[in-house]
Amino acid sequence: MAWDTEGTRRRLKEAATVEFAAHGPDGTSMARIAERAGINKERLYNYFGDKRALFHTVLADELARLSASVVPPEGGDFERVGEFAGRTYDYYADHPDLARLLLWEGLADGPIADEANRTEHYRRKVAAYSAAQDNGAVGTAIPADHLVLLVIGLAAWWFCVPQLAQMLTGTGPDNDTEQQRRRATVVTAAQNLATAESTPGNAGR
């Protein structure tokens, strides 16, 4: 019987996502990933190479899904930066492992996953925000590169430090009312950041 290669790769990546999110690339093992997937460890190595390469593949795939699911305001709809941040928040709420994977990447002493492609992706974002500042669709109080990072951070940070969010609000992320409240805050804050204008003595560019 022929092997379901794509199905096997998918199961291995799903298992790796869970393990890496929980334990980081240094805290898990290829054996544990293979065991979770119910697939021979040698096949894991054959498909993905070593553990670092597998972590990079998993993170790059997760970020590609985020980009495909949350369309940025690069087409000129910069009046809705807040809603873009809200949709990004929704994605992290549905995929909290992504925030953990990014944190582990930052903590790991190693190369950045898919660095060239990701850098180009973020530079396009910065260029789009900068152009929107030039035509008046976005305020100039915050430099474009910093604004991109702040909008992402507003959406993602709730899921990076859920313990801090719970201590501050007194409510966990499973509370629907609090979830809606957090999303509304993200939307409002992102929109305010995107519309803030520079003032004399406080030039952002």
MARBA-3410 file (N, C-alpha, C, O; in Angstrom, 1 decimal):
205
0.8,-1.2,0.0,0.0,0.0,0.0,0.9,1.2,0.0,1.8,1.3,0.8 ~ 0.6,2.2,-0.9,1.4,3.4,-0.9,1.2,4.3,0.3,0.1,4.4,0.9 ~ 2.3,4.9,0.7,2.2,5.8,1.9,1.5,7.1,1.5,1.7,7.7,0.4 ~ 0.7,7.6,2.5,0.1,8.9,2.3,1.1,10.0,2.8,1.1,10.4,4.0 ~ 2.0,10.4,1.9,3.1,11.2,2.2,2.7,12.6,2.8,3.1,13.0,3.9
1.7,13.2,2.1,1.2,14.5,2.6,0.5,14.4,3.9,0.7,15.2,4.8 ~ -0.3,13.3,4.1,-0.9,13.1,5.4,0.1,12.9,6.5,-0.1,13.4,7.6 ~ 1.1,12.1,6.2,2.1,11.9,7.2,2.9,13.2,7.6,3.1,13.4,8.8 ~ 3.2,13.9,6.6,3.9,15.2,6.9,3.0,16.1,7.7,3.5,16.8,8.6 ~ 1.7,16.2,7.4,0.8,17.0,8.1,0.7,16.6,9.6,0.8,17.4,10.5
0.6,15.3,9.8,0.5,14.8,11.2,1.8,15.1,12.0,1.7,15.5,13.2 ~ 2.9,15.0,11.3,4.2,15.3,12.0,4.3,16.7,12.3,4.7,17.1,13.4 ~ 3.9,17.6,11.4,3.9,19.0,11.7,2.9,19.4,12.8,3.2,20.3,13.6 ~ 1.8,18.8,12.8,0.8,19.1,13.8,1.3,18.7,15.2,1.2,19.5,16.2 ~ 2.0,17.5,15.3,2.6,17.1,16.5,3.7,18.0,16.9,3.9,18.3,18.1
4.5,18.4,16.0,5.6,19.3,16.3,5.2,20.6,16.8,5.8,21.2,17.7 ~ 4.1,21.2,16.2,3.6,22.4,16.6,3.2,22.4,18.1,3.5,23.3,18.8 ~ 2.5,21.3,18.5,2.1,21.2,19.9,3.3,21.1,20.8,3.3,21.8,21.8 ~ 4.2,20.2,20.4,5.4,20.0,21.3,6.3,21.3,21.4,6.7,21.7,22.4 ~ 6.5,21.9,20.2,7.4,23.1,20.2,6.7,24.3,21.0,7.4,25.0,21.7
5.4,24.4,20.9,4.7,25.5,21.6,4.8,25.3,23.1,4.9,26.2,23.8 ~ 4.7,24.0,23.5,4.7,23.7,24.9,6.1,23.8,25.5,6.3,24.2,26.7 ~ 7.1,23.3,24.8,8.4,23.1,25.4,9.6,23.8,24.7,10.7,23.8,25.2 ~ 9.3,24.4,23.5,10.4,25.1,22.8,11.2,24.1,22.0,11.2,22.9,22.3 ~ 12.0,24.6,21.1,12.9,23.8,20.3,13.9,23.0,21.1,14.3,21.9,20.8
14.4,23.6,22.2,15.4,23.0,23.0,14.8,22.0,24.1,15.5,21.2,24.6 ~ 13.5,22.2,24.4,12.9,21.4,25.4,12.2,20.2,25.0,11.7,19.4,25.8 ~ 12.1,20.0,23.7,11.4,18.8,23.2,12.4,17.9,22.4,13.5,18.4,22.2 ~ 12.0,16.8,21.9,12.8,15.9,21.1,12.1,15.4,19.9,10.9,15.4,19.8 ~ 12.9,15.0,18.9,12.3,14.4,17.7,11.5,13.1,18.0,10.5,12.8,17.4
12.1,12.4,19.0,11.4,11.1,19.4,10.0,11.4,20.0,9.1,10.7,19.7 ~ 9.9,12.5,20.8,8.6,12.8,21.4,7.6,13.3,20.3,6.4,13.0,20.4 ~ 8.1,14.1,19.4,7.2,14.5,18.3,6.7,13.3,17.5,5.6,13.2,17.1 ~ 7.6,12.4,17.1,7.3,11.2,16.4,6.3,10.4,17.1,5.3,9.8,16.6 ~ 6.5,10.2,18.4,5.6,9.5,19.3,4.2,10.1,19.3,3.2,9.4,19.2
4.1,11.4,19.4,2.8,12.1,19.5,2.1,11.9,18.1,0.9,11.7,18.1 ~ 2.9,11.9,17.0,2.2,11.7,15.7,1.9,10.2,15.4,1.2,9.9,14.5 ~ 2.5,9.3,16.2,2.3,7.9,15.9,3.1,7.4,14.7,2.6,6.6,13.9 ~ 4.2,8.1,14.4,5.0,7.8,13.2,6.4,7.6,13.5,6.9,8.1,14.5 ~ 7.1,6.7,12.8,8.5,6.4,13.0,9.4,7.6,13.0,9.2,8.5,12.1
10.3,7.7,14.0,11.2,8.8,14.1,12.0,9.0,12.8,12.3,10.2,12.5 ~ 12.5,7.9,12.2,13.3,8.1,11.1,12.6,8.8,9.9,13.2,9.5,9.2 ~ 11.3,8.6,9.8,10.6,9.3,8.8,10.5,10.8,9.1,10.6,11.6,8.1 ~ 10.5,11.2,10.3,10.5,12.6,10.7,11.8,13.2,10.2,11.8,14.3,9.7 ~ 12.9,12.5,10.5,14.2,13.1,10.0,14.2,13.1,8.5,14.8,14.1,7.9
13.7,12.1,7.8,13.8,12.1,6.4,13.0,13.2,5.8,13.4,13.8,4.8 ~ 11.8,13.6,6.4,11.0,14.6,5.8,11.5,16.0,6.1,11.4,16.9,5.3 ~ 12.0,16.2,7.3,12.3,17.6,7.8,13.7,17.9,8.2,14.0,19.0,8.5 ~ 14.6,16.9,8.2,15.9,17.1,8.6,16.0,17.1,10.1,15.4,16.3,10.8 ~ 16.9,18.0,10.6,17.1,18.0,12.1,16.0,18.8,12.8,15.1,19.4,12.2
16.1,18.9,14.1,15.0,19.5,14.9,14.9,21.0,14.7,13.8,21.6,14.6 ~ 16.0,21.7,14.5,16.0,23.1,14.2,15.3,23.4,12.9,14.5,24.4,12.8 ~ 15.6,22.6,11.9,14.9,22.8,10.6,13.4,22.6,10.7,12.6,23.3,10.1 ~ 13.0,21.6,11.5,11.6,21.3,11.7,10.9,22.5,12.4,9.8,22.9,12.0 ~ 11.6,23.0,13.4,11.0,24.2,14.1,10.8,25.3,13.2,9.8,26.0,13.2
11.8,25.6,12.3,11.7,26.7,11.4,10.5,26.4,10.4,9.8,27.3,10.0 ~ 10.4,25.2,10.0,9.3,24.8,9.0,7.9,25.1,9.7,7.0,25.7,9.1 ~ 7.8,24.6,10.9,6.5,24.8,11.7,6.2,26.3,11.8,5.1,26.7,11.6 ~ 7.2,27.1,12.3,6.9,28.5,12.5,6.6,29.2,11.2,5.7,30.0,11.2 ~ 7.3,28.9,10.2,7.1,29.6,8.9,5.7,29.2,8.4,5.0,30.1,7.8
5.3,28.0,8.5,3.9,27.6,8.1,2.9,28.3,8.9,1.9,28.8,8.3 ~ 3.0,28.4,10.2,2.0,29.1,11.0,1.9,30.6,10.7,0.8,31.1,10.6 ~ 3.1,31.2,10.4,3.0,32.6,10.0,2.4,32.8,8.7,1.7,33.8,8.4 ~ 2.6,31.9,7.7,2.0,32.0,6.4,0.5,31.8,6.5,-0.2,32.5,5.8 ~ 0.0,31.0,7.4,-1.4,30.9,7.7,-2.0,32.2,8.2,-3.1,32.6,7.8
-1.3,32.8,9.1,-1.7,34.1,9.7,-1.8,35.1,8.5,-2.8,35.8,8.5 ~ -0.8,35.2,7.7,-0.8,36.2,6.6,-1.9,36.0,5.6,-2.5,36.9,5.1 ~ -2.2,34.7,5.4,-3.3,34.3,4.4,-4.7,34.6,5.0,-5.6,34.9,4.3 ~ -4.8,34.5,6.4,-6.1,34.7,7.0,-6.4,36.1,7.4,-7.6,36.5,7.4 ~ -5.4,36.9,7.7,-5.7,38.3,8.1,-5.1,39.2,7.1,-3.9,39.5,7.0
-5.9,39.7,6.2,-5.4,40.6,5.1,-5.1,41.9,5.7,-6.0,42.6,6.3 ~ -3.9,42.4,5.5,-3.5,43.7,6.0,-4.0,44.8,5.2,-4.5,44.6,4.1 ~ -4.0,46.0,5.7,-4.6,47.2,5.0,-3.7,47.8,3.9,-3.5,49.0,3.8 ~ -3.0,46.9,3.2,-2.0,47.4,2.2,-2.6,47.9,1.0,-2.0,48.6,0.2 ~ -3.9,47.6,0.8,-4.6,48.1,-0.4,-5.1,49.5,-0.3,-5.9,49.9,-1.2
-4.8,50.2,0.8,-5.2,51.5,0.9,-6.3,51.7,2.0,-6.7,52.9,2.3 ~ -6.8,50.7,2.6,-7.8,50.8,3.6,-7.3,51.1,5.0,-7.5,50.3,5.9 ~ -6.5,52.1,5.1,-5.8,52.4,6.3,-6.7,53.1,7.3,-6.3,53.3,8.5 ~ -7.9,53.5,6.9,-8.8,54.0,7.9,-9.3,52.9,8.9,-10.0,53.2,9.9 ~ -9.0,51.7,8.5,-9.5,50.5,9.4,-8.3,49.8,10.0,-8.4,48.5,10.1
-7.2,50.4,10.3,-6.1,49.8,10.9,-6.5,49.1,12.2,-6.1,48.0,12.5 ~ -7.4,49.7,13.0,-7.9,49.1,14.2,-8.6,47.8,14.0,-8.4,46.8,14.7 ~ -9.4,47.7,12.9,-10.1,46.4,12.6,-9.1,45.4,12.2,-9.3,44.2,12.5 ~ -8.1,45.8,11.5,-7.0,44.8,11.1,-6.4,44.3,12.3,-6.2,43.1,12.4 ~ -6.1,45.1,13.3,-5.5,44.6,14.6,-6.5,43.7,15.3,-6.1,42.7,15.9
-7.8,44.0,15.2,-8.8,43.2,15.8,-8.9,41.8,15.2,-9.0,40.8,15.9 ~ -8.7,41.7,13.8,-8.7,40.4,13.2,-7.4,39.7,13.5,-7.5,38.4,13.6 ~ -6.3,40.4,13.7,-5.1,39.7,14.1,-5.3,39.1,15.5,-4.8,38.0,15.8 ~ -5.9,39.9,16.4,-6.2,39.4,17.7,-7.1,38.1,17.7,-6.8,37.2,18.4 ~ -8.1,38.2,16.8,-9.0,37.0,16.7,-8.1,35.8,16.2,-8.4,34.6,16.7
-7.2,36.0,15.3,-6.4,34.8,14.9,-5.6,34.3,16.0,-5.5,33.0,16.2 ~ -4.9,35.1,16.8,-4.1,34.6,17.9,-5.0,33.9,18.9,-4.6,33.0,19.6 ~ -6.2,34.4,19.1,-7.2,33.8,20.1,-7.5,32.4,19.6,-7.6,31.5,20.4 ~ -7.6,32.2,18.3,-7.9,30.9,17.8,-6.7,30.0,17.6,-6.8,28.8,17.5 ~ -5.5,30.6,17.6,-4.2,29.9,17.4,-3.2,30.4,18.4,-2.2,30.9,18.0
-3.4,30.1,19.7,-2.5,30.7,20.7,-1.1,30.1,20.6,-0.2,30.6,21.1 ~ -1.0,28.9,20.0,0.4,28.3,19.8,1.3,29.2,19.1,2.5,29.2,19.3 ~ 0.8,30.0,18.1,1.6,30.9,17.3,2.4,31.8,18.2,3.6,32.1,18.0 ~ 1.7,32.4,19.2,2.4,33.4,20.1,3.5,32.7,20.9,4.6,33.2,21.1 ~ 3.2,31.5,21.3,4.3,30.7,22.0,5.5,30.4,21.2,6.6,30.5,21.6
5.2,30.0,19.9,6.3,29.7,19.0,7.2,30.9,18.8,8.4,30.8,18.7 ~ 6.6,32.1,18.6,7.3,33.3,18.4,8.2,33.6,19.6,9.3,34.1,19.5 ~ 7.6,33.4,20.8,8.4,33.6,22.0,9.6,32.7,22.1,10.7,33.1,22.5 ~ 9.3,31.4,21.8,10.4,30.4,21.9,11.5,30.8,20.8,12.7,30.7,21.1 ~ 11.1,31.3,19.7,12.1,31.7,18.7,12.9,32.8,19.2,14.2,32.8,19.1
12.3,33.8,19.9,13.1,34.9,20.5,14.0,34.5,21.6,15.1,35.1,21.7 ~ 13.6,33.4,22.3,14.5,33.0,23.4,15.6,32.1,22.9,16.6,32.0,23.6 ~ 15.4,31.4,21.8,16.4,30.5,21.3,17.6,31.2,20.8,17.6,32.3,20.2 ~ 18.8,30.6,21.0,20.0,31.1,20.5,20.3,30.5,19.1,21.0,29.5,19.1 ~ 19.8,31.1,18.1,19.9,30.5,16.8,19.4,31.4,15.7,18.9,32.5,16.0
19.5,31.0,14.5,19.0,31.8,13.4,17.5,32.0,13.4,16.8,31.2,14.0 ~ 17.1,33.0,12.7,15.6,33.3,12.6,15.0,32.4,11.5,15.6,32.3,10.4 ~ 13.9,31.9,11.8,13.2,31.0,10.8,12.8,31.8,9.6,12.2,32.9,9.7 ~ 13.1,31.3,8.4,12.7,31.9,7.1,13.0,33.4,7.1,12.1,34.2,6.7 ~ 14.1,33.8,7.6,14.4,35.2,7.9,14.3,36.1,6.6,13.7,37.2,6.7
14.8,35.7,5.5,14.8,36.5,4.3,13.3,36.8,3.9,13.0,38.0,3.6 ~ 12.5,35.8,3.8,11.1,36.0,3.3,10.3,36.8,4.3,9.6,37.7,4.0 ~ 10.5,36.6,5.6,9.8,37.3,6.6,10.2,38.8,6.6,9.4,39.7,6.8 ~ 11.5,39.0,6.5,12.0,40.4,6.5,11.4,41.2,5.3,11.0,42.3,5.5 ~ 11.4,40.5,4.1,10.8,41.2,3.0,9.3,41.5,3.2,8.8,42.5,2.9
8.6,40.5,3.8,7.2,40.7,4.1,7.0,41.9,5.1,6.1,42.7,4.8 ~ 7.8,42.0,6.1,7.6,43.1,7.0,8.0,44.5,6.4,7.5,45.5,6.7 ~ 9.0,44.4,5.6,9.4,45.7,4.9,8.4,46.2,4.0,8.2,47.4,3.8 ~ 7.6,45.3,3.4,6.5,45.7,2.5,5.4,46.4,3.4,4.8,47.4,3.0 ~ 5.2,45.8,4.6,4.2,46.4,5.5,4.7,47.8,5.9,3.9,48.8,5.8
5.9,48.0,6.2,6.5,49.3,6.6,6.3,50.3,5.5,5.9,51.4,5.7 ~ 6.7,49.8,4.3,6.6,50.7,3.1,5.1,51.2,2.9,4.9,52.3,2.5 ~ 4.2,50.2,3.1,2.8,50.6,2.9,2.3,51.6,3.9,1.6,52.5,3.6 ~ 2.7,51.4,5.2,2.3,52.3,6.2,3.0,53.7,6.0,2.4,54.7,6.2 ~ 4.2,53.7,5.5,4.9,54.9,5.3,4.2,55.7,4.1,4.1,56.9,4.2
3.8,55.0,3.1,3.1,55.6,2.0,1.8,56.2,2.5,1.4,57.3,2.1 ~ 1.1,55.5,3.4,-0.1,55.9,3.9,0.1,57.2,4.8,-0.8,58.1,4.8 ~ 1.2,57.3,5.5,1.5,58.5,6.2,1.8,59.7,5.2,1.4,60.8,5.5 ~ 2.4,59.4,4.1,2.7,60.4,3.2,1.4,61.0,2.5,1.4,62.2,2.3 ~ 0.4,60.1,2.4,-0.8,60.6,1.7,-1.9,61.0,2.7,-3.0,61.4,2.4
-1.5,61.0,4.0,-2.4,61.5,5.1,-3.4,60.5,5.6,-4.2,60.8,6.4 ~ -3.4,59.2,5.1,-4.3,58.2,5.6,-3.9,57.7,7.0,-4.8,57.2,7.7 ~ -2.6,57.8,7.4,-2.1,57.4,8.7,-1.4,58.6,9.3,-0.7,59.3,8.6 ~ -1.5,58.7,10.6,-0.9,59.8,11.3,0.6,59.6,11.3,1.1,58.5,11.1 ~ 1.3,60.7,11.6,2.8,60.7,11.5,3.5,60.8,12.9,4.7,60.9,13.0
2.7,60.6,14.0,3.3,60.7,15.3,4.3,59.6,15.6,5.2,59.7,16.4 ~ 4.0,58.4,15.0,4.9,57.2,15.2,5.5,56.8,13.9,4.8,56.6,12.9 ~ 6.8,56.6,13.9,7.4,56.1,12.6,6.8,54.8,12.1,6.3,54.0,12.9 ~ 6.8,54.6,10.8,6.0,53.5,10.2,6.5,52.2,10.7,5.7,51.3,11.0 ~ 7.8,52.0,10.8,8.3,50.7,11.3,7.9,50.4,12.7,7.5,49.3,13.1
7.9,51.4,13.6,7.5,51.2,15.0,6.0,51.0,15.0,5.5,50.2,15.8 ~ 5.2,51.7,14.2,3.8,51.5,14.2,3.4,50.1,13.8,2.5,49.5,14.4 ~ 4.1,49.5,12.8,3.8,48.1,12.5,4.0,47.2,13.6,3.2,46.3,13.9 ~ 5.1,47.4,14.3,5.4,46.5,15.5,4.4,46.7,16.6,4.0,45.7,17.2 ~ 4.0,48.0,16.8,3.0,48.2,17.9,1.7,47.6,17.6,1.0,47.1,18.5
1.2,47.7,16.4,-0.1,47.1,16.0,0.0,45.6,16.2,-1.0,45.0,16.7 ~ 1.0,45.0,15.8,1.2,43.5,16.0,1.2,43.2,17.5,0.6,42.3,17.9 ~ 2.0,44.0,18.2,2.1,43.7,19.6,0.8,43.9,20.4,0.5,43.1,21.3 ~ 0.0,44.9,20.0,-1.3,45.1,20.7,-2.2,43.8,20.5,-2.9,43.4,21.5 ~ -2.1,43.2,19.4,-2.9,42.0,19.1,-2.4,40.8,19.8,-3.1,39.9,20.3
-1.0,40.6,19.7,-0.4,39.3,20.1,-0.1,39.3,21.6,0.0,38.2,22.2 ~ 0.2,40.4,22.3,0.8,40.3,23.6,-0.1,39.7,24.6,0.3,39.1,25.6 ~ -1.5,39.8,24.4,-2.4,39.2,25.3,-2.1,37.7,25.4,-2.3,37.1,26.5 ~ -1.7,37.1,24.4,-1.5,35.6,24.3,0.0,35.2,24.6,0.3,34.1,24.8 ~ 0.8,36.2,24.6,2.2,36.0,25.0,2.4,35.9,26.5,3.1,35.1,27.1
1.6,36.8,27.2,1.7,36.8,28.7,0.2,36.7,29.3,-0.3,37.7,29.9 ~ -0.4,35.6,29.1,-1.8,35.5,29.6,-1.9,35.6,31.1,-3.0,36.0,31.6 ~ -0.8,35.2,31.8,-0.9,35.3,33.2,-0.9,36.8,33.7,-1.6,37.1,34.6 ~ -0.2,37.7,33.0,-0.3,39.1,33.3,-1.6,39.7,33.0,-2.2,40.5,33.7 ~ -2.2,39.3,31.8,-3.5,39.8,31.5,-4.6,39.4,32.5,-5.4,40.1,32.9
-4.4,38.1,33.0,-5.4,37.7,34.0,-5.2,38.4,35.3,-6.2,38.7,36.0 ~ -4.0,38.7,35.7,-3.8,39.4,37.0,-4.3,40.8,36.9,-4.8,41.3,37.8 ~ -4.1,41.4,35.7,-4.6,42.8,35.6,-6.1,42.9,35.5,-6.7,43.8,36.1 ~ -6.7,42.0,34.8,-8.1,42.1,34.5,-9.0,41.3,35.5,-10.2,41.5,35.6 ~ -8.3,40.3,36.2,-9.1,39.5,37.1,-9.9,38.4,36.4,-10.7,37.7,37.0
-9.7,38.2,35.1,-10.4,37.3,34.3,-9.6,36.6,33.3,-8.7,37.2,32.7 ~ -9.8,35.3,33.1,-9.0,34.6,32.1,-9.6,34.7,30.7,-10.6,35.3,30.5 ~ -8.8,34.2,29.8,-9.2,34.3,28.4,-10.4,33.5,28.0,-11.0,33.7,26.9 ~ -10.9,32.6,28.8,-12.1,31.8,28.5,-13.4,32.5,28.7,-14.4,32.0,28.3 ~ -13.3,33.7,29.3,-14.5,34.5,29.6,-14.9,35.3,28.3,-14.1,36.1,27.9
-16.0,35.0,27.7,-16.4,35.6,26.4,-16.5,37.1,26.5,-16.1,37.9,25.6 ~ -17.0,37.6,27.7,-17.2,39.0,27.8,-15.8,39.7,27.9,-15.6,40.8,27.3 ~ -14.9,39.1,28.6,-13.6,39.7,28.7,-12.8,39.6,27.4,-12.1,40.5,27.0 ~ -13.1,38.5,26.6,-12.4,38.4,25.3,-12.9,39.5,24.4,-12.1,40.1,23.7 ~ -14.2,39.8,24.4,-14.7,40.9,23.6,-14.2,42.3,24.0,-13.9,43.1,23.2
-14.0,42.4,25.3,-13.5,43.6,25.9,-12.0,43.8,25.5,-11.6,45.0,25.1 ~ -11.2,42.8,25.5,-9.8,42.9,25.1,-9.8,43.2,23.6,-8.9,44.1,23.2 ~ -10.6,42.6,22.8,-10.5,42.8,21.4,-10.9,44.3,21.1,-10.3,45.0,20.3 ~ -11.9,44.8,21.8,-12.3,46.2,21.6,-11.2,47.2,21.9,-11.0,48.2,21.3 ~ -10.5,46.8,23.0,-9.3,47.6,23.4,-8.3,47.6,22.3,-7.7,48.7,22.0
-8.0,46.5,21.8,-7.0,46.4,20.7,-7.4,47.2,19.5,-6.5,48.0,19.0 ~ -8.6,47.1,19.1,-9.1,47.9,18.0,-9.0,49.4,18.2,-8.4,50.1,17.4 ~ -9.4,49.9,19.4,-9.4,51.3,19.7,-7.9,51.8,19.8,-7.6,52.8,19.3 ~ -7.1,51.0,20.5,-5.7,51.5,20.7,-5.0,51.5,19.4,-4.2,52.5,19.1 ~ -5.1,50.5,18.5,-4.5,50.5,17.2,-4.9,51.7,16.4,-4.1,52.3,15.7
-6.2,51.9,16.4,-6.8,53.0,15.6,-6.2,54.4,16.1,-5.9,55.2,15.3 ~ -6.2,54.5,17.4,-5.6,55.8,17.9,-4.2,56.0,17.6,-3.7,57.1,17.3 ~ -3.4,54.9,17.6,-2.0,55.0,17.3,-1.8,55.3,15.8,-1.0,56.1,15.5 ~ -2.7,54.8,15.0,-2.6,55.0,13.5,-3.0,56.4,13.1,-2.7,56.8,12.0 ~ -3.8,57.0,13.9,-4.3,58.4,13.6,-3.6,59.5,14.3,-3.9,60.7,14.1
-2.7,59.1,15.2,-2.0,60.2,16.0,-1.1,61.0,15.1,-0.3,60.5,14.3 ~ -1.2,62.3,15.3,-0.3,63.2,14.5,0.8,63.8,15.3,0.7,63.9,16.5 ~ 1.9,64.0,14.6,3.0,64.7,15.3,2.7,66.1,15.8,1.9,66.7,15.1 ~ 3.3,66.5,16.9,3.1,67.8,17.3,4.5,68.5,17.4,5.5,67.7,17.5 ~ 4.6,69.8,17.5,5.9,70.4,17.6,6.7,69.9,18.8,6.2,69.9,19.9
7.9,69.5,18.5,8.8,69.0,19.6,8.6,67.5,19.8,9.2,66.9,20.7 ~ 7.7,66.9,19.0,7.4,65.5,19.2,7.3,64.8,17.8,6.4,64.0,17.5 ~ 8.2,65.2,16.9,8.1,64.7,15.6,8.4,63.2,15.5,9.5,62.8,16.1 ~ 7.6,62.4,14.9,7.8,61.0,14.9,8.6,60.5,13.7,8.9,59.3,13.6 ~ 8.9,61.4,12.7,9.5,60.9,11.5,10.8,61.7,11.3,11.5,61.4,10.3
END
